[in-house]
Amino acid sequence: MINLINVSKNYNLSKEKTISALKNVNLKLGENRLIFILGKSGSGKTTLLNLISGLLEVSSGEIQYNNKTINPINNSIMDDVRKNDFSIIFQDFNLLVDFNIKENILFGLEKNKL
């Protein structure tokens, strides 16, 4: 189960200007569910997913996975969660430019064996 407790994410554009992407989000996601996240462009969908997957650090609040705090990022727990439980399909692909598509896939599969 994924549990978000008062999660906020702010981006500091300058000393005087801060943008709040998410503010005090509370959310419980149960096991074996298919979840759709819908919203307008700029509404925080990608930020939410990046926080849950540990790619971004929360500004405040806490994210738990199976009753363990994963964000603020706990690398020892997050490494195992990413390897064993989470799958991420990036919207911008994040491919290795010197590899063809087959080599990119094989590289990911090989790294997962470690």
Buried (B, 14 or more C-beta within 10 A) or exposed (E): EBBBBEBBBBEEEEEEEEEEBBBEBEEEEEEEEEEEEEEEEEEBBBBBBBBBBBBBEBBBBBBBBEEEBBBEBEEEBBEEBBEEEBEEEEEEEEBEEEEEEEEBEEEEEEEEEE
